Amino acid sequence: MKKPKYTPEIRDRAVQLLIESEKDYPSNWAAITAIAPKIGCTPETLRVWYQKYLDKQNPIKVQQLSDQERIKQLERENKELQRANEILRKAAGFFRPGGARPPTQIMVDFIHNNKALYGVEAICRILPIAASTYYRTLDFVENPEHRAKRDLHDLHHAEEIKRIWKESSGRYGVRKVWQQLKREGYVIPRCTVVRLMQKLGIQGVWRGKNKQTTRSRDDQKRADDLVKRNFSADHPDQLWVADFTYIQTNSGWVYAAFIIDVFSRAIVGWKVSTRMNTDMVLDALEQALHDRGMPKNVIHHSDRGVQYLSIRYTNRLEAANLRASVGTTGDSYDNALAETMNGLYKTEVIEYLKADWQGLADVQLATLNWVDWFNKERVHSALGYVSPFDFEAMYYDKINPLGQVA
């Protein structure tokens, strides 16, 4: 399998995201390992890009970190690796052989015996057990059968409900939490989820109405509407829809462009910019083409925004063998799926996080994290309550059950 080729724009964008998010991680390498999977490259590849970026800077910028600071950073990373390896070595001797996941009680005993040396959280980051499971198990031991059966079940279910809700960054409501529980094998009535979420004081987000951002020219030549409001597809990369929305920050307006695969609802391309121009939507298109392997004959549907009707954009669609489709302006039904995505983005990122958005950098980082979660984790009712990438994997497994390479 050939290594994917990354355009200079993608490399520069990845490095910029790394620089902007580095302050949120304990080390540069921790930031690299967190950002790289969301970009679609390996940590080592992103590290090389970052180093090349530093090499191009002037000596003052390159030497922002003193030698002493670099040594401390390397020592800290080395200490973390040594501790992780030490925990794994001890655990390997403590658990029974066979490779299977050890029983919870055995892992709890291991944590209890070693927490003074490493700490509970550090051990749980290495072993396949959540810290909440450890503390809950201890609580059961300290209070054996002192609670009613329903209370014990409620306590367990409440922990799982809160975990799923937190993993969605508080975006999931009753319906999606309940569906995710079923995906994980829990048998629990929907009414119980309602009751426990009320008891926990948690709820999902609600989506409001969107404002129109399209600027159009009625006299501009445009492609025909090939979709006719029929937003359905039989396979991935059959139909893409494109649109963008806006975010108000302390530094001014910021715009976010998205390209969505209709079959799986996956976000295949995106771009955040301070300018509502052709470059913004072109960057989102280039990412979609790159990440999806340059597919041919995809229908690309958009509204009549001047950015999507520009000569540069339409020429790029033609060069990539994509079939342009354009709806009408001011009628959200002609690009309903993209409008829905904009609404989800505004609800689940911009409005729900209620961040004091300073400008491009923090909106871009929040969007990166949301797109990664949206594609890999967020369940969709239209997909049978699986994530977009899981839905695509199920499709390819169905048409190629043996995993044969053509």
N, C-alpha and C positions, 0 to 999 in steps of 0.2 A: 504494500500500500504506500503510495507516494505521500510525502509530507505536504501538508497544506501550505500554500503560498499566501503570505500576508502582504497587503499593500502598504506602502509607506504611511498612508493615512490611518490605517488600522493600528500600525505599530505606534505611531505618535499618540493616537488616542488612548491606547492601553497605558503607555508611559505616563501620560497626563493624569489618568485616573489613579495610577499608583501613587504619584506624587501628592495628589490631593487627599488621598485616603490614608497615607502612611502614618499620620499623627494619631490615628485611631487604633493602631496596633502596637504591641510591645517592641517589635523590631521590624526592620526592613524586610527580612525574609518572611516573617509572619504576614505582612501586608501582601507580599508577592504571592504566597501560597493561597491567600484568600481571594485575590483579584483574578489570578490567571484562569481558573476554571470558568469564571463568569465571562471572560473575554473569548475563551475557546482555545487557549494555548496552554502549554506546559509551564510550570513555574520557572524552569531553567530558561525557556525561551524568553519569558518576560524579564528575567534577570539580565540576560544578554542585551535585550533592547534597552533596558534601563542603564546598563553600564555604558553602552554606546552613546546614549543621550548625555551622560555625565562627561564622557570624553570630549564631546563637542563643545561643552561649556567653557567659559574662561576659567583660568586657574583659581580665581577668587571663589566662584561658585562650586568648582570641583572640590575645593578644600574647606567647604562649609563645615564638614565634620572633621574635627581634629583627629590626629592619629590616636590620641588617648581615647576619644569617644568611639572610634572604630574598634579599638581593642576591647573596650567595655561591651560594645554591642556583640562582638563575636564571642566573647566570654559568656555573655548572657544566653546567647543561642546555643552554645556548646553545653552549658549547664542544663538547659531545658532538655536537650537531646540525651544527655547522660542520665538524667532523672527518669526520662521515659524508658530508656533501655533497661535501667535498673529495676523499674517496676515490672516490666515485661519479663525479665529474667526470674524475678521472685515469683511472679504469677505463674510462669510455666512450671516451676517446681511445686507450686502449691496446688494447682488444678490437676485433675486426672487427665491422662493422655487420651487422644482420639480426635482432637480438633473441633469437637462440638462445643457449643456455648455451654459453659458450666451452669449448674443450678444457681438460682439467685442467692440462696442461703450460703453457698460456698463462697461466692463473690463478696457477700456481706461480711462473712467471717474474715476474709482476706483484708478487706478494707478496714475492719475493726482492729485487726492486728497490726496494721501498718500506717494508720492515719496519723499517728503521732510523728512519724518520720517524714511522710510525704504530704499529708493533708487529704481530706476526702475528695475535694474537687479535682485535684491533680490526678489521683488514681482513677476517678470516674472518667476523666478525659481519655485515658488510655484503655480502660477495660470497657466491654460492652454492657455498661450499666449506668443508669442515670443516678445522680446524687439523690434525687427525690425518692427513688426506689429504695436506696440504702436507708435513708432516714425513716421512710414509711415502714420498712421491715423491722427496724429497731423498735419503733413505736408499737407494732403488733406484738413483739416479744415482751415488751414491758407491760402491756395491757392485754394479756391473753383472754379472749372470750368475755371481756367486760362490756363489749358493745353488742347491740342487737345486730342480727345478720344483715338487715337492711342498711344499718349505719356503716358496717364494714364494707358492704358493696358500694355504698354511696361514697365513702372515703376514697376507695380505689377508682371508681368511675370519675369522681371529681378531679382527681389528680390527672387522669388521662385527658379529660375534657380541657382542663386548664393548659396542659402541655400542647395539645393540638391548637388551641386558641392562641397560645403564645407563639407557636411555630408559624402561625399565619400572621404574626405581628398584630394580633387583635382584629384581623379583618373578617374572620369567619363568624357567621351567625349560627343559629341552631341547626339549620338544614345541612350546611356543609360540615359542621363538627360531627353531626350524627352520621353522615355518609362516610367521613374519614374514619370514624370508629368502626364502622362496618367493614371498610377496606382492610383494617388492621385485625379483623377477626373478633371484635367485641360484639356480643349479643346484648343489646340494650335498647329498651323502648325509646321512641322519640320524646314521649312525654317526660321521661326521666332526664333526658338531656335538657329539656326546657326548664324543669324544676331545679336541676343542679346549677345551670348557668345563671338562673335568677338568684339562687342562693349565693353563688360566687360573686354576683354583681358584675358579670361580664356579658357583652353582647357584640355582635358584628357591626359592620359599617353599612350605611344606607346611601344609595346613589341618588343624587339629585339631577336636575336638568342641566344640559350643556348649553353654552353660548356658542354662537356661530363665529368661526375665525376665517372663513373662506373669503378671499378677495378674488373676484372674477372679472373677466371681460366677455361680454355677451357676443361681441363681434369677432372673437378669436377662433380660428379654425381648431377643431378638436376631433378626437376619435369618436366612434359610435359607442353607445351603451350596449356592451355585450352581455351584461349581467341581468338587466331588467329586474332588479330587486330580488333575484333568486340567489341568495348567498348560501350556496351549498356546493360541495365538491366530493368527488369519489375517491380521491387520493391526494397525498401531499403535493404541493407545488403545481396544483392545477389552477388555483385562483388565489391571488393576493389582493388585499385591499390596503390602501394607503391614506393617511390623513395626519394632521398635526393639531396640537392644542397649545395653550399658553399658560404661563405661571407668573404671577407677580412676585417679585423679590425686592429686597431693600435696595438693590442696585439697578432695578429696572425690570423690564419684561424679559422672560426666558421662554423659549419655544421648544416643544418636544414632538418629533416626527416619528411615526411608527409604520411598519409594514407587517401585516398579519396574514398568516396562511389560513384560509377559510376552513380547510379540512380539519385541522387540529386546534385552531385558535392560537397557535404558537406565534410569538412575536419574533419574526425572522430578521428584522432590521429596525434600528432605532438611532436617533441622533438628538442631542440636546444642544441648543445654540442660542446665542443672544440676538441672532438675526433671522428674520422670517423670509429667507430667500431660497433660491434654487440650490445653492451649495448644501443647505441643511437637508433637503429632501433627497438630494443626490447621494449624500453620505449614507443615509439610511438605506437607499437602494443598493449601493455598492456593498454594504455589509450583508444584506440579504442575498445578493448574488454570490458573494464569497462563501458565506456560511452554508448555503444550500447547494454548493457545488456547481454553480452556473447552469441551472436548469433551463430547458428550452420550452418555448410555446406556452409559458405561463401567462394567464390573463392577469394583467395589472390594472386594477380598477381604482379610480380616484374621483373626487369631485372636480369642478371646473376652476379650482384655484390656479392662479397665474403661475405658481411655482411648478405645478404638474403639467401645465400646458406650454411651458417654456421650450424653446428650441433645443437647448442643451439636454433637458430631461427627456423629451420625446425622441431625440436622436440616440440617447443612451438606451432607451427601451428597445429601439429598433436594432441597434448594434448587438444587444444581448439576446435578440430573438424572443422578446416578450411582446405579447399582444396587448396594446393599449385599449382601455375601456374607460369612458368618462360619463359620469352621471350629470344631473342638473344642479345648479347652484341654489342654495337656500332650502333645499328639500332634503332633510336628513334621512329620509327613507331610501334615497338613491345611493347612500353609502352607510347604511344602518349599522353594519358590523363594525366598521372603523369608528363610527360615532360612539358605539357601545364601549369599545376599547378605551377611547378617550375618557369616557365617563368613569370607567373602572380606575384608570390611572389617577384621575383627579380625586376620586373618592378614597382609594386605597393608599395613595402616596401623599399627594399635596395637601388635601384637607384633613385626612385622618391623622397623619403624623403631627400636624399643627406645629411644624418647625418654624423657627424664625429664619426663613429662607434669605440668605445673604446675597446669593447670586448664582452664577452658572455652576461653580464647583460643587456646592452641596446638593443642588438639584440633580446634577449629573450622577453623583455617587448614589443618591437615593434611587434614581431611576435604574442604574446598573443593578443594584441589589434587588429591586422589585422585579425587573425583567427576568433575572436568574431564578428567583423564587417562583414567579408566574409560570415560566416554561417547565420547570422541573417538579414543582410541588403543588401548585394551586389546583384544586379539583374544580371541574366544570360540570354543571348539570347536563349541558348539551352533549358532553362526551361520556356520559355514564359515570360521572364523578371520578374521573381519573385526570391526571395532568396532561397538558398538550404533548410533551415528549413521550410520556407513557402511552398515550393514544397512538402516536405514530409508530412506536415500537411494536405495539400490538398489531397494527396494520401490516408491517413488514414481516413479522413472525407468521402472520396468517398466509401471506402470499409466498413466503419463502421459509417454510417451517424447519427445514434442515440447516438454515443459515448458509446456504451455498452462495459462493461468490460467482457472479456472472463472468 
